[in-house]
Amino acid sequence: MIKKLLTSAVLGTVLFSAQSALAADYTLRFGHLANEQNIWHQAAEKFKEEVEANSDGRIEVRLYPSEQLGNEMDVINSIQLGTADMTITGESLQNWAPKAAMMAVPYAFRDSEHLHAAVNGEIGTEIEEQITERTNLVPLTWFERGPRELTADRPIRTPEELDDLRLRVPNVPLFVDTWQAMGARPTPMAFSEVFTALQQNTLEGQENPLSLIESASFNEVQDYVNMTGHVRSWIYVVIGRNQLENMPEDLQQVVRDAAETMQAYESELFVEDQMRLEQTLQERGMEFVEVDVDAFAEAARPAVLEALTPEQREIFDAIQGL
């Protein structure tokens, strides 16, 4: 008898789950590159929770972390084709919308507050409008990214102290030109090869956010984190415009409200995570060095301005005027 009751209960749960799944009028397939421990995925889980609760189950959100739907560009293309719906993406959008290049320009922003003022104001609106127009993706909200910092085998406080530092950079022409202008000897290299190159002293330094410095265990081969903060950037959570506009207005608002809640939640996690990362790296033996940021920014400026198109230069100048 008990066995029959348990069986009935299990079947009832399965049927209820199946009915709940069938009850959803819309499904949002949300794929991104972060793993399940990353704060971006935790924020995505918050979004899912908010959307499903506040839509009374009319919208189901399916999360696909760790590039399960493909890399960033794959998912963007899938959204445009209608086989995915949402992702987290950044300056890659400049492939369609040139203004999105401003999301990763060296020394565009003085500090976190300056970045927030730009992204939340007219400049952010201008960039978002071009993204929507050119890509058919609607930025729902944005996350601040940890600034890129310079790790090295010695403390470096001014551009003069770079002194031809053999430095790994990603294969981004603007990054190569900027570090050359500041006095380093930049070498584009795949990220997977950097640890060994530092270990063997082929390279003397590399630059990345604290999160990657930690996850790559660069503390084992680098002693100093020089706080250059040379790239402050952000990343968008986007949804396909067609997918969003196919929903009734009340559900579109549910999605937008959930995105706002997600941003506030991720922002708290971000501040906590930056503090944790700094503490963790110090505990692992790395020394954090304050640098003359103004001197670095001044040295970088000619290369940055040379790389910008007239359209991008106009936005850069507007950012500097804030």
PyMOL commands that set and color helices and strands:
alter all, ss='L'
color gray80, all
select helices_A, chain A and resi 2-23+39-54+72-81+91-95+98-104+112-119+122-135+159-162+173-182+191-199+210-215+218-220+241-245+249-283+293-307+310-320
alter helices_A, ss='H'
color red, helices_A
select strands_A, chain A and resi 26-31+59-64+86-89+137-144+148-152+166-169+185-188+205-208+224-231+234-240+287-289
alter strands_A, ss='S'
color yellow, strands_A
deselect
rebuild
show_as cartoon
